């Protein structure tokens, strides 16, 4: 059903899109570009503040995004556009009065689009909230806070328009972003709110929040009325650079160059870098989030970002050594650069070497969901605690509890999970990110384990460099800039579809329209055929069920209960919707092959002889052959063919093992055995629910998929309810 729905929705989208683009492309004929008059010297007014958009180098030369963009426009058209940096108040007055010139870095609003002459979108900025200590996840968290906006800036208008219910405790308007950051440093405000381009203060650490996910500000240039004729050419230039990627490359390059301009290398630092290789050590198999952590894609975190920025901004080679037993080696080797440093909060000896903020470092205890919480960490004494081999968790336990604890080391989180599942350990201790990353890939264990407690808040982690090291000051600068760069540049929104030329739009719209019309005709034919196929499949299944029931009078409600068990388990496993439907629909056919088993064997009271059992086992092959060619699909065929295979490979007919057995057959096997155990048969009595559960649990890893048994362990009462509601 998923694929059919997706196909149908895709075709409808193509139809609508093609019609809209065709109508829009025709409207382009009525809007010819105006000829651009050859201007003489034209001022380009820009806000005079240090940012990647515009800054001055030590020699006073203009650098940044707009100086480079204006230079390229002049070369293209022979214009004489000249950058003129002025204050925020002055640029606001000139812009309001439509005084002569072009205005750079203008926020596009609906009102300005109606009243002013604006260029095409140059780029889009997020609206951020900067704070020294606080973070936000939603706009309403700004209620009753002290906020700062830049005076005469459209960001305040946009916030006020989009979020009219916000009630600030205090609002301050400042002339410059520098003034706003100073107020934050002096604790005279909680947040400074502006677009991302105004948030470039890399001289101190700030937390940047994104509380306005639906508010993105388009940045454009604006023209005074006398310069209306320049608009067409400049728009064409912007669009060409957008399509070719030059605009994005210019933005990335000027951002990098601006950050690099903030780094001042001393003569001693330059000499050290020319004569030495910069080496840093990081943990190999242990996570210290948010500084560094490892998943299937590799290593991540603020330290990894910092190393990449050293390479990118300074073009310095960094030798990264990933080591086991990280904390023990760090203390033994006494590395001078410890970008992941674990310190005791009572030890102030290393405070001078910290080059960035520290975060509290907890390790977390996990235990089984039916076990008690650790209300006091002292309760862990004399317990069996599993830790990763060589991890800080093991070192912590030895230091804190000595021989009054049983530490069990494992080579992986998966090994520890297996140990706690099989009652070889009582707890797992490790950092939260490592455990959660492993559990995220195994949803069944999330219902078996819980967080039982945390270690004491005695430790913090952060980057540290020996104060005597020649690069201590430089690495502190890099860390601060990397922190800013991570928050701004590594949260880039997906780019919109690039703007296309009129002729390209016309061609695309025509092709899409033809494709959509053809697809609609094809869809009508496919829809009719699918309805016929579904009706035929339903008839086949119903007919097979009747034949099977007539041949085996012990079947009763067994096949319908098994279908419900299977559908329930498939949904809990979050299998694709169509697969869930097919498993539930075809489960009732699992024993259809028994119609080919002689009645003397099928109805025999007492155990079967080896020859008779071999004959009975053939029902999987006979049933599979019966439905082949009926077009029921692989799910139905796998259920019938493989539902007697066992996880350890001892089943029949093929002796498949583990995940070689299709998931639908593994689900059916557990559901079928549970119901067969509960049901009274000619050769056995019906067992209680508790006895049936016990036998299912014992079969984990032998007869049944262990993960399915873990799911059954959580949901066994649902099985009991289905059986009791439809008992024979």
N, C-alpha and C positions, 0 to 999 in steps of 0.2 A: 504493500500500500504506500510506503514512503516514496519509492521510485516513481510510482504512477502519479502521486500527488505532486512531487517535485517537477515531473515532466509537464504536467498540466499547468502548474503555476508559472513555470519558465516560459511556456508558449504564450500564456496570457500577458506576461510581462513584455515579451518581445512585440506582441501586437500593439500594446499601449505605447511602448517606447517608440516604435516605428512611426505610429500615427503622429505622436507629439513632435518628433524630430522632423517629420516631413512638413508639418504645418509651420514649424518654426523656421525651417530652412527656406520655405517660400517667402516668409516675412522678411528675410534678409535682403531680397531684391529691392525692397522699398527704402533701404537705408544705405545709400552710397556714402563712402567716406568723403569728408570735406577736404579740400586741398589745404595743405599747411603753408601759411605764409612764411617767408624766410625771415626769421627774427634776427635782431642784432643781439646785444648783450642782455641776457635775461637772468635776474636773480632767482636762485633756488633757496628758499628760506628753510632752515632746519634747526631743530631744537639743539642748543649748545650744551650737550651733556656727554659724558664718557660712556659710550656703548658701542656695540659692533656696528650700529647704523652709521655712527660718525664719532671719530676721536682724532686728537692731534698727537703725532709722534713727538719725541724729545726735540726734534728740530722745528716743530711748529707746523709741519705739513699735514694736510687733511688726509685722513685715512678712513676706511670703513665702507659699508655697503653702498651708500648713496654717492659718495665721491666716485667710486668705481663705476656705478650705473650711469651717472651723468656723463662721465668721461666717454663711455661707450656710445651713448646717445649722440653726443657731439660729433664723434668720429663718423657715425652712421649718416647723419643728416647735415653736417656742417653747421650746426647751431653753435651759439655762444652762451650756453647755460653755465652759470657760475654759482658755486655753493656759498651761501652767506649764513653762518651760524649766529643765532640771536637767542635771547632769553625766552623762557616760556611765556611770560606776560606779553612781551613784544610780539611774538609770533601769533599769539591768540588775538591781539588787537588787530594786527594786519589782516589776519584771516577773516575775522568778523566783518571788517570794513571793505573786503574784496580789493585790497591794495595790490598794486602791480607785482606779479611774480608767480613762481610755482612754489607750492608748499609740499615738502617731503614728509613722509611718515605720518600721514593723516589717518585717523580712525574713521572708517566709513560708517555713517548712521543713516537711517531712513530719511531723517530731516535733511541732512547734508546732501543726500542723493537727489532730493527734490530741489534744493535751493542753490547748490554749488555745482561746479564743473569738476567732476572727479575722473580719475584715470581708471583703467582696469585694475583688478586686484593684483597686488604685488606679492603679498603673502598673508597668512592668517596667524594671529597670535592668540594664545590662551590668556585668560584672566586669572592671575595668581594672587595668593595672599601670603606675604612674607611675615615671619615671626621669629623671634630669638628662641622661643621655647615651645610654642603651641602648634598643634596641627589641626586641620579641619577635614572633614569628609563630606560635609553638606553645607549649603548656604545658610540654613537656619541656625547653625551653630555660631554664626556671627551675631546673633541677637544679644543685646546688652554688652557688647564689647566696644573697646575704644579703637577706632579705625582712622587711617590716614588715606587721603586721596590727593593726587596732584591737582593743583588749581588750574582751571580752564582746560581740563582734560576730559575727553568724551567718555572715559571709562566710568566715571561717576554717573553720568547720564544713562549709560547703558545698564549699570547695576540698578539704579533707581527705577528705570523703566521695566526691566525684566523681573525684578524682585521687589515689588512695592510693599510687601509685608515685613521686610526687614526693619528692625528697630534697634539702631545703634545707641549705645550709652553715651558715646561722644564721637564727634566727627571733626577732624582737623584737615584743613587744606593747606598744602605747602607749595612753594614755588618750584622745588627741585626734588628729585628722588634722593639725592644726597642728604637733604634736610630731613626727609622721611626716615631714612635709615638711622640718622643720628637720634631722632626721637625714639625709635625702637631701642637703641643702645641705652638710652637714658631711662627706659621703662616708663615713658610718658604716653605710650600707646601699645596696643596688643597686636595690631596687624596693619601692614601697609598693602593696599590693594591697587594693582595696576596690571597692564598687559605685560606679557613675558619680556618684551623688549626693554622695559624699564626696570627689570629686576636684577641688573648686573652689578651687584656689589660683592666683589670677591675678596674684600679685605677682612671679612668676618663670616663666621658660619651662620647661615639662616636656614630655617625650615620653610620650604615652599609647599603650600597646599593648593589643591585644585578643587575648590568648593563649588565651582560653576561649570559643570560638565557640558551644559547645553549652550554656553555662551562663548562664542569664538569671534574675535574681532578682526575684520578685514582691514588691511593696511593698504592705502592708496596714496597717490599724489593728487593735489588739487591745483586748479588753474584759475587765475584771475580772469574776468570777462574778456580783457583785451587779448588773452593768449588762448582763446578757445580753439583757434586754428591749429595749435600744436597737438591737440589731444589725439587726433586720428593717428598721426605718425608715432607718437609715443605709445599709444595703446597697441599698435601693430608691433612695435619693438618689444614691449612687455610680453605680448602673446607669443611672439617667435621665441623669445628666450625661455618662456614657460615650457613650450613644447619640446625644445631641444635640451632642456635640463640645465641650461646655463644659469638661470636665475637661482635655482637651488644650489648649484655649485658655488656661485658667488656668495650666497648667504652662508654656506658652510665654511668657505675659505675665510671670509671676513670675521666670522665668529671665532675661528681658530686663531687668526692673527691678532684679534683683540685680546683674547686670553693670554696669548704669548707675550703681548706688549705689557701685560701686568706683571710678568715675571722678570725680576731684575737679578741676573747672574753676576756675582762678584768675581773678581779676578781669581780668588782662591778656589771658588767652585768650578770655574772654567778649567783651571789647571788640574784639579783633582779628576774631573771627568775625562780629560784628555789622557791621563796617566793610569786610570783605574777602571775596572769593570764594576758596575753597580750590581750587587748580588742581594737578593731577598729570599727569605725562606718562608714557605707556606705549608699548612697541614695538608697531607696527601689524602687521607681517608676519613677525616673528621671535619665536621662543620662548625664554624664559629660565626653564624649569621648574626647581624647583617654584613659583617666584614668579608667573610668568604664562605661559600658553601658549594657543594658539588652535586650535580644531578646527571642524568643520562646525556645531557647536552654539553657537559663540561663544568668548569669552575665559574662562579659568579660572585658578585658582591662589590662593596665599595673599594676594597683593596685591589681587586682585579681591575676595576675601572681606573683606579689611580695609576697602576702599572701601565695600562694601555695609554693613559694620558701622558705619562713620562715619555713613552716611545713616540707618541704622536706629536706632542707639543715641542719637546726638546730634541727629538730624533736621537735619543740616547738608548743604547742597547741595555736591556735589563735581563740579567740571568736569574730565572726563577727556579729555585730548588724546592720540589715538593717532598716532604719528609714524613715518615711515620714517627710515632711517639713524640709528637710535636712539642708539647709543653715540657716534657722531660729533657728533650734535646736542647730546647731554647734555654733552659736554666743551666744545663751543663756546658753548652758551647758559648753562652753569653754573647749572642749575636749583637752587633752594634745597631743594626736596623731590624726592628721587629714590627712589621706592619700589622701583625696580629699579636698583641701583647696581652697576657692574662696577668692581672695584678690583684692583690688582696687590698680591699678598701682601707684596711688599717695600716698599709705600708705606703708612706708618703715619699719614699726615697726616689721613686721614678717619676714624680709629678713634673719635674722640670723638662723631661724629655718627651712628654706627650705632644704630638703634633696635630692632634685632632680630638674631638669630643669622645668620651668613653660612654659605653652603654652597660647597664647591669647585665651580668652573665649568670643565668640560671641553668642548671641541668634539671631534667624532669624525670620523675619516676612513673613508669607505667605498670599496671598489673591487670589481672583478669577482671572483667566487669562485675563478677559476683563476689569479689574480694573487697575488704574495707579500704577506706581512704587513709592516707598518712596525715593525721591531723598534727602530728609532731614528728619531725624527722628522726627523733631518737627511737621511734618505733621500728626503724629499719635494722637495728642491731640484731644479730644472730639470724638474719634472713639471708636467702640466696639471691644475689643481685647479679644480673647479667649486664656486661658492658662490652663495648667494642675493644678489641685487643689494642693496647697502646694508647687508649684515649685518655683525655683529661678526667673523665668520669671515674675510671679505675684509680687514677692517682689521687683524686679527691677522696674517694672512699677509704683508701689506705691511710691517708693523712688524718682523716677525721675520726675513723672508727678502729683503725689498727686491725688487730686479729679478732675483733668482736663482730666480724661480718664475713660472709662467704662470697667472695668475688669470683664469678664465672665469666671468663673471657670468650668472646666469639669473634669470628673473622668477618661477620657481616650482620646487618640488622635482620636479614632473613633467617640466619641461623639462630639469633636470639628469639625471634618470633616463634620459630619451631620449638625452641626449648621451653618457652613459657606455655605454649599450647599443650605440650606433653608433660607439664608439671615437673620439669627438671630444674626450673628456677622459679622464684616467687615474684621478682620484679625485674624490669629493665630500666637502667639509668642511662640517659644520654641527652644530648641537646635536642630541643624540640623540633628544629628544622629537619634533622636527620631522620628522626622517627616519623614525623608527619609525611615527609617525602616518600618513605617506604610504605607507610600505611595508605597513602593516596593511591598507590598502584595496586592495593589489595583491599578492596572495599569490604570483604568478608571479615577481615580482622578488625575493622573499625567498630564492628558490633560486638567484638569479643574483648577488646582491650579498652582501658580508660586511663586518663591521667590521674594518678593517685596522690601526687604531691610534688613539691619542688625542693631543691636544695636551698640552703640559706643564702641570703643576699650578701655574700662575703666577697664576691669577685666582680670585676669589671673587665671589659675588653676594649681595646682601642689601639691606634697606631703610636709607636714610640720609636724615637731615634736618640741615640746617645748624644747628650748636649755637646760633647767634645768632637763629634763627627763633623767633618767639613761641610757635609750636605744637610745638616740639621735644619737650617733656616730655609734652604731651597725646597726640601721635601715638605716642610710645613706649608709653604706657598702653593706647591703643587696639590697637596691634599685639599686645601681650601678651594682652589679653583676646580679641582675634580669633583668636589662635593656639589658645587654650583652647577657644573656641566652635566653631572648625572641627573640632577633634578630638572634641568631645562631641556638640554639637547637630546637626552635619551628617552624623552617622553613625546617624541614627535608624532603628531596625528597623521593617520593615513592621508596621502595626498588625494585631492579631488581629481576627477577625470580631466586630463589636460584639455585646454581649449583648442578647438579644431577650426579649420578654415570653412568658409561657406560651401565651397564646392565639395569638400570632403563630407560635410554634413548631408548635403543633398544626395551624394552617392550612397552613404551609409543608410540614410532613411529609406531610399528606394529599395535597396537590397533587403533591409529589415522588413519592409512592408510586404514584399513578395514572399519572403521566408515565412512571415506570420500567416499570410493567407494560405499558403501551402500546408503549414503546420496545423491550422485549424481543420482543414479537410482530413489530414492524416489522423488528427486526434479523434474526430468523429468516428472514423473507421475503427481505430484502435479501441475506443470506448465500447463500441457495440460488440467487438470481438471479445473483449475482456468480460463483459457481462455474460455472454454466452458461455465462456470458459468457466466462470465461477459457478454458474448454474449446473453445468455438467459435473464439475468437481463435487459440488454438494450432493448431487444425485448418486455419484459413484461411492462417496463415503457412506451415505445413508444405506445404500444397498449392501455394501460390504459389512457394515455393522449388523444388519439384519441377518445376513447369511452366517456370520460368525456367532451371533447369539443363538440362532436356531441349532447350530452344530454343537455348541458348548453351553449347556444350561447353567453352568456354574459362573458364567461371565457376569450375568445380572447387571448391576450398576457399576461393576468394576471398571469397565472401560470409560465410563463418564466421569467417575471419580479421578481416575488416573489423568484424564484430560485436564481436569481442574487443577490437580496438583502441578502438572507440568506447566500450564499457563501461568500459575502463580509464581513458580520458581523462575521462569523465563523473564517475567516482569521484574522480579526482585533483582535479577542479574543485569537488568537494564539492557537486554538484547534489543536489536532493532525491532520496531513495531511490527513490521511485516513478518519477521521471523517468529515473534511471539505468537502472532495469529496462526501461523502455519503449524507450529508445535502443538498448540492447543487444539487445532482443528483435526490434525492427523494422528494425534496420540491414540485415539480410539482404535486405530487400525494396527496397533503394534503386534497383536497376535492373530492377524488375519490368516496367516499361514497354517493355523491349526485346523482350518477346514480341510486341509489335505492330510491330516494325521488320522490314522484309523481310530474308530471309536473305542475299540477294545483297549487301546493304550490311553486315550484321552479320559475315559471313564473308569479306568482301573482303580480299585480300592486297595491301597497299600503301595509299597515302593515299587518302582519300575526296575526291571532287569537291565543290565548294561546294554543289551541289544535294543530293548524298548526305549531306553533313554537316548541312545543314539538316533533312533527313529524320531523321537520327540524333538531333539535338537534341530532336525531338518526343517522345522516350521519357520525358522528365520529365513532360510534360503528360499523355501517354497513361497512364503508370503512375498518376499522381494520380487520373485519371478512373476507372481500373479499380477502385481501392480505395475511392473515395467511396461512401458508403452502406453500407459493411461495418461501420461503427462501431468502427474501430480507434483512432480518436482523432487529435488534432492533431499529436502527435509523429510518428506514422507518416506522416501526410499531408505534413508539413513536410520530413521526410527525403527522401521520394520526389520532391516537387515542387521543392525548392530546393537539392539537393546539388551542383548545378553553378553556383550563384551564386558570385561572387568578391568579395573584400573591397573592391576598388577600383571595383566596379560594372560590370565588363566581362563578367560571366558571363551565363548564361541560365537560365530563360526570361524573367524579369521585369527583369533588370538591377538587382537590389537591391544596396545598398552598406552596408558596415560592419555595425553592429549591427541594421540592418533585417533582416538574414538571421537566422533563428532559430538559437539556439546549437546545436541538434541537427543542423541542416544544415551549420553551420560545422565541427562535429566530424567529421561524415561525410565532408565534402569532403577534409579532410586525410588521414583514414584511407584513403579510397578511392584517392587519388592515390599515397600511399606504396605500397600493395599493388600497384597497377597498374604502378608503376615497377619494382618487384621482379619481377613476374610476366612470364614470356615470353608474348608474344602473336603472332598471325599477322603483324602488321605491325611488330613490333619485338622485339629481344632483351630478356632480363631484366637489369636493372641491379644492381650491387652495393649493399649497404646504405649504404656511404659515399657513393656517387654519388647515391643516392636522397635521403639526408639533405641533401647539398649543394643539390639542387634544391628541397627543401622550404624550407631556410633562405633561399634566394634569393627565394622566393615570399612572404615575410612582408610584409604591408602591401599586397600586390598581389593574389595569388590567395587567400592565407590570412589569417585573424585573427592579428595579431602576438602576442597573448597565448597563443594555442594553439601557435604556433611556438616561443615561449619554453618552454612546457611540454614540447613534443616534444624540444626541445634538451636538456632535463634527463633525459628518459625514453626517448630513442631506442633504447637497448639493450633495453628491454622490447619494443618493436616488432620488433626483430630476432629476439628469442627466440620471439615468437609466430609470425613467418613461418617461421623455421627448423623449429619443431616441427610445423608443418602444411603444409610445402611440398608442391606437387603432384607 
